[in-house]
Amino acid sequence: MKNIWIIANWKSNKTISEALDWVSKVGPQIPRDDNLKVVVCPTFSSLSEVKKAVTVSNFPLMLGSQDLSPFTAGAYTGEEAASLLKDLISFSILGHSERRKNFAETDEIVAKKVNEALANKIIPVVCVQSEETPVPKGCSIIAYEPIWAISTGLTNTPGVGRADNPADANKVAQIFKQKYGPPAGGLDVIYGGSVDSTNVTGFINQPEISGVLVGNASLDAMEFIEVIKECLGEAN
Ligand code: PGA
């Protein structure tokens, strides 16, 4: 059976207490299933408290950051080096379109961040916006996120968003796998862009798609639990 990744991208949201409340609700609901890999990516400010809460309760919830520095540790004011994050996280979302657009992040910068992540045993989850987006060497998971499909469900109402068509997303996933998959190494492709509990199974059911990156719908604990339940229903 293929891996099913469900990655929550909180973006710039949640105080520490809101983050801990979410973990206390979602953590106990995550089934222990080897093929189901649930990851939460909080802000830097709540990473350490979330890590403690997950560890104390031994929840099957892994942690990721939403970015990391393209530099090593040192005189880089405001940056979070991979070597400083590695005790807190196993994953890092890199090259998200919001960072490319708002922080002028280029493919070269993304590649540097990927190198820093890999050097510190952090698994990069590189976001690709189109078939042309390059995937840096060493990536084992990428998230296909067409820009026009991101956060369209701004009302927070499940089903309102304009996600990509699952079959079209599957075709793009296939193209990336042909370009970057075996024999160079395995590549899991996940989909992101207005995923919620009402549309997630459409993506999970696609043969080339191994999970989802969930932004807006991951903020609400109950909705995120529904996303997990829907995926598990399909996986088993
Ligand atoms: P969305 O965000 O689920 O709110 O569309 C996904 C993402 O930007 O990673």
Residues whose N, C-alpha, C, O or C-beta is under 5 A from the ligand:
A	BS01	PGA	N9 A149 I150 S151 T152 G192 G193 S194 V195 L213 V214 G215 N216 A217
